[in-house]
Amino acid sequence: MTRPSRRAALGLLGAVPLTASEVLAGTGAARTPADLRPGGSFDRYIKDLAEQDKFSGTVLLAHRGRPVLARAYGMADKEKAIPNRIDTIYALASASKPFTGLAVCRLAQQKKIKFYDKIGAYLDGFPKEIAEHVTVHQMLTHTAGMTDPTNSTPTGHIFTSIEERNQDIARRGRAQKLRFTPGTAKEYASMGYELLGELVATVSGQPFHEYVREHVFVPAGMTDSAYYTTPEWLANERIAHPYMWQEDGSRVDGVRNLDKGGGSGVVGSNSARAFIGSGGGNGFSTAPDLVRFALALQRNKLLKQAHTDLYVSPKVSGAPLREGPPDPARGEPFQAYGPIASIYNDRRFIAHGGGIAGGSTNWSIYLDLDWVAVVLCNYDLDIEPIINHERRLITA
């Protein structure tokens, strides 16, 4: 277990601004609620989970760019006895979908993409019902109506190159059919974002992962973030391994055991088999880098103000992916152009989570309160109770 001092946590954040001139504009120094400080109820809650071996990962709460609570528990690599740290790199699963949306928004800002255009205007080979009816906007908001073979593909295949992975996405994408008339309903579909990754590559002339690195990660100062390949995942001791729950109650290292998947009831599959992430997910990042992303976004370093507002604003209402206990403070979730945009206790936030076998992630940017919260875990975990606890305390 690693519990760095505040001084150590500040050092690990590196490029996250720490001087008054760099801090986000606000109405003065706000008192940090005791429940969010080291030793507070949220800290104790995470510590209790870790001591029961129910949580392994990193938690970072930052206010106006300054870390308030930074904790790391468990092991990034049990075989090599490498502990998780504040700056450990994690596979984000679907929590990296907003990078895809931001890439699309940047190309739209440059007038290289129009949100109302049909997908057939940019990509060839789709059936007519999709090419001539599904728009970029609908793919971004999960209202395209396409089937989602991403979640029904046989799980045993192990990819060995970026080219093979991209060809598979293109093939499965063009095998799509419509489940409902585009724009008439909302149904979460990773396949739509995988195809948006192909769209970004086609329009920009750069491989998707290189485009995001150059136009999202670099300008945001996200020096540890990338779309790492499986060999890099195995070789880089900074990257946490996913420990996938098995039917017998054990946990298996997914990177070292590509032949194995998650147990029954586990969200996601062994993502290390995919070789590299895509527009649909599994970019890699650290908790400090995700704070940097939040600051860069809010300071219009990634998009100009008009397109930043467009990116974060609610577009389409839809039922939450997972219903929790009734909570009168929880607002209705909306889909923005990548993030989920919602309200809690009458405060706006954008967020996105992700799940793979052996990994659970979530980041939240509280737009009205200058808070950023990041929870990255390399265990299978129902992360919702942690996030709900966080929301109640931050927006109280």
N, C-alpha and C positions, 0 to 999 in steps of 0.2 A: 504494500500500500504506500502511495506517495502523497504527501500532503505538504506542498511547498508553502513557504512563508509568503506574505504579501510582497516583500521585496523580490523574491524569486519569481513570483507570478508576473510582476511588472516587467522583469527582465525578459521573460519568455515571450511576452507580447511583442517585444521588439518594435516593429514599425507602427504599432497602434499608438496614436498620439497620447502624450502624457503631460504636455505643457499646456498652460491656460490658453495660449494663443491658438492651439490646435484643437481644443475641445469644441464639440458641437455647440452652437449658439443656444443659450437657454435663458431662463429668467433668474439665474443665480444658483448657487450651490444648494441642491435639495437634500434634505436629510434622508439618508438611506434607511429604509425600514429595518428594524432589528432582526426581523425574520429572514432577511436576505444576506445578512452579514455572516462572516465566519462564526461558527458556533450557534447560529440562529436555527430556526425550525427547518428551513430547507436544507441547510448543511447537515443537520442531524438526520433528516429523512434519507438523504443519499447515503450517508455513512452507514446507517442501519441496513439498507439494502446491500451495500457492499460487504458488510460483515456477515450477512447471510449468504454470500456468494450469489446474489441475485442481480448485481450490477458490477460491470467491469467497464471502465471507460473514463471519460473526461467530462466535467461540467464547468462551464464558465458563464458567469453573469457579469456584464459590463454596463456601466452607466456613463454616458457621454464619452465613450472610448476608454474609460478607466476600469480595470478589473475590480470588482467588488468581492466576488467569490470565485476561487479557482481551485478545483480539486481533481485529482486523478486517482483511480483505484484499479486494482487488478493487474493483469499481465497482458502486454501487447503480444508477446511470444513466450508461451510457457516452456517450450522446448529449450529456448536459449535464455530463459529467466530474465527477459527484458520487461520491465514494468511499463505500464501506461504512464504517460507524462501529460502535462498541460499542452505540450506541442506535439503530441503523437498524431500521426496522420491516420485518418479513418476512411474507409469506403463509405460514401454518403448514400448509396442506393438512390431512391427517388428524390432525396433532398437536394440533388444536383439538377433536377429538372428546371428550376428557375434560371440556371446559367444558360440553358437552351433558349428559354423565352427571352432572356436579355439579349442574346446574340441575334435573334430574329428582330427584336425591337431596334437594335443598332443598325441592322441592314435596312429596316423600314425608315429610320431616321435619315439614312443616306439615300433614300428613295430608290433602293434596289429591290425592295419587296413592298407589296401592298397587302394589307390585312384582308381586304375583300376579294383578292384574287383567288382563283381556284388553284388547287394543287397542281393540276395539269399544265398550268402556265409555267411551271418551273421544273417539274419532274415528269419523265416519260414512263409509259408502260403500264399505267393504271387502267382498270376497267372504266368505261365511260361514265358509269354512275358515280364514280369517285372523282375522276379527273375533271369532270365538268360541273360538279355540284359541291364538293367539299372545299371550303375556304381555309386559308391560313388561320384566320381568326377562330374558326371552329376547331381546328386542331389544337390551337393554343388553349382553348377553353374546355376541352374534352366534350365538345358538342358535335363532333363530326359524324358520329353514328356508325363508325367502322367497327368490325369485329376486332378482337385483340389476340392474335395468335401468340403474342409474346408470352401470355400466361398459359398457353396450352401446348407449347412446343415440347417434344420429348426432351427430358432433362439430362440425358446421359452424354450428349455430345460435348466434347472438349475442343474448343477452338484453339488454333495455333498461330494465327496471324491477324493483323488488323484487316488485311484485304479479305480474308475469309469471313470475318465477322461482318464487315460492311456488305459483302455480297449476300449474306444470309438475311440481314435486315431488309435489303432491297427486294429480295425474293419473297419474303414473307409479307412485306408491305404491299406488293402487287398482287398478292393472293387474297387481299381484303374483300369483304362484302359489307353491305350496309345492314346494320341491325335496326336502325330507325332513320327517318328522313333527317338529313343534316340540319342542325339548328333547332330541332323540336324537343330535344331532351339532353340531359347531361349524364354521361357515364364515363368514369375515369378510365383512361386507355393509355397505357405506356407506349403502345405501338405508334400513336399519333406523334409523340415526342421523339421516338426513334426516327421517324420520317422527317420531322423538323430538323433533326441533326443532319440528315442527308440534304435537305433543302439548304441549310446554312453552308454546307460544303460546296454544293453545286453553284450557288449564287456567288459566294465569296471567292471560289477557286482555291480554297485551302481545306485540308482535312479538318473535320469538325473539332477534334481535340486541339489542334494547333490554333484554330481560330479563337476558341475560348481562352486558351492560354494567352494569346497576344492581346486580345481585346477585352478580356474580363479580368483574368488573374494578374497579369502584369500591371495594368493601370491601377488596380486595387491594392497592389503591394502584397498579393497572396503568394509569397515566395515558395511555400511548400505544397501548393495546390496543383493538381495535374490529373490527367486521365492516365494513370499508371497501368502498364500491362501486367499480366500475371507473373512473368519472370521478374519484373521489377518489384512487384508486391512481395515475392519470396525473398529477394536479395536485399531489399532496403529495410534495415533494422528499425527505421523510424515508423514504418507502417504497421498498424495493428492487424493481427490475424483474426479472422472471424471464427468464433468457437460455436459450432453448430450443435444444437441440442439433438440427441438421438433417442430413439424409442426406449432404450434401456436406462435412460437418465444420465448418460455420460455426455460429454461435449467433445467434439472432434474439430481439429484445425482444418478449415475448409481449403486453405491454400496448399497445404501439404497432402490433402486427401481429396483430389479432384474427383475420384470415383464415388465419393459419398455426398449425399444431400442432407437436408434438414429433416427432422422427425415430423410426425403427424402434428398438424396444427401450427407449424412454423410458417411465418410470413416470408415469402420469397424462396429462392433456390440458391444453390451454391454459385454465387456470381463470379467466382474465380475461374469458372469454366469458360466464361465469355471472352477471355483474353484481354479485352479492353472495354471500358464503358462506352456509352453512346449518348445521343440526345435524350434517350429515355432514362438515363441514370448511371450511377456508379462512377461519377467523378470522385476524386479524393481531396480531402481538405483537413485542416486542423481547426480547433476552436478559436485560436487567435486569428487565423486567416478569415474565418467567417465573421468575426467582429470587424476586420478590415473591409470585408465586402460590404457590410452594413454601412460603415462610415463613408466609403467611396460612393455607394449608391445615393446616400442622402446628401452628399456634397456635389452631386452631379458630375462625378469624375468618370462615370461609365456611360451615361447618357446625358443629353441636355435636359434642362428642367422639364420641358413639355413632354418628352418621351419618358423621363423618369416617372412623372405623374401618370402617364398612360400605362406604364409597366405595372405600377403598384395598385392602381385603382380597380375596384370590383367591376366585373363584367357580367357574370352569370351566377345566379343563385342555384344552389343544389344541396341536397341532403349531405351531411357529413359522411365520410367514408366509414367511420365507426361511431355508433351512438354510445355515449357513456351514460352515467346516471343523470337524471334531470338536474339542470343547473341554470337558474334564472339569470345568472350573470353572463352566460354564454350567448353571444349573438349568432345570427344566421351566417354560415360560411358562404363566401363568394369566391369564384375563380377569377384571379387576375391573369396577366400574361406570363404565367409560370408559378408565382407564389399563390397561396391561399390568402385572401384578404378578408378579415373578419373584425369583429368587435367583441371585447370582453370588458364588462363593467364600464361600458360607454367609452372605452378607449380603443383606438384603431391599432391593429397590428397586421403584419404580413408574416407568413411562415411557410415552412414545408418540412415534412418528415419523410422518412424512408425506412424500408425494411428489407433485409436479405436474410438468408439463413446464417445465423451468427452475427447479426448486426442490426442495430436500431438507432436511428438518428433523428434529430430535429433541431432546427434553428428558428428563432423568432425575433423579429425587429418590431419593437413597440414604438410606432411612429409618433405618438403623442407624448411619450414619456422619456425618450432618449435612452431606453434600455435595449440591450441585446442579450438574448439567452441562448446558449448552445448546450445541447446534450448529445454526446457521441458515445455509443456503447458497442463493444465487440462481443456481446452475448445476444441470444434471442431474448427479447424483452417486450412486454406490453408497456410501451413508453408513455401511453396516455395519462396514467395517474401522475407521473412525474411532471408532465407538461401542464396538466390541470392545476397541480399544486403551485407550480411556477407562476401561472397566469393569475391565480387568485392573489398571490403575494405582491406581484409587481403592479397590478392594477388597483390594489386596495386603496 
